[in-house]
Amino acid sequence: MNTLDEWAAAVCGELGLDPAALDPAALDPGLVLDLARDVAHGVARPAAPLTAYLLGVAVGQGRPPAASAARISQLAARWVPAGGPPAGGPPAEGPPAEGIQAPGTPAAPRE
């Protein structure tokens, strides 16, 4: 049993959840981790745990885990926040802010 499995079992015990919820046939932990990655990269890092929680709510209401995660990942892939480009989209025009290195440029020598 790895750390993730041990942690999940401990959380189930603490919350009085049926450990059968940890059965890979019920929900693959990789599904949740992949979803968190997609959301963190496509939306914002803090959105990942919130999204994982919302997936859990959806599954608790009887929605299928894989289909729900796929829909959320697709949403994250096309996400455009109000007033800005999507995460990972084209860089903003103009020079980078003071102290920020533009992607693909060599680091300035230290003095």
Residue pairs with C-beta under 8 A, 6 or more apart in sequence:
1 9
4 29
5 22
5 29
8 22
8 29
9 19
9 22
11 17
12 18
12 19
12 21
12 22
13 19
20 26
21 27
26 65
27 59
27 65
28 65
28 66
31 65
31 66
31 69
32 52
32 55
32 69
34 69
34 73
35 48
35 51
35 52
35 55
35 69
35 72
35 73
36 48
36 49
36 51
36 52
37 48
38 72
38 73
38 76
38 77
39 47
39 48
39 51
39 72
39 73
39 76
40 47
40 48
41 76
41 87
41 88
42 76
42 77
42 79
42 86
42 87
42 88
43 51
43 76
43 79
43 81
43 87
44 87
51 72
51 76
54 72
55 65
55 68
55 69
55 72
58 68
59 65
59 68
78 86
79 86
79 87
80 86
80 89
81 87
85 92
91 102
91 103
95 102
96 102
101 107
101 108
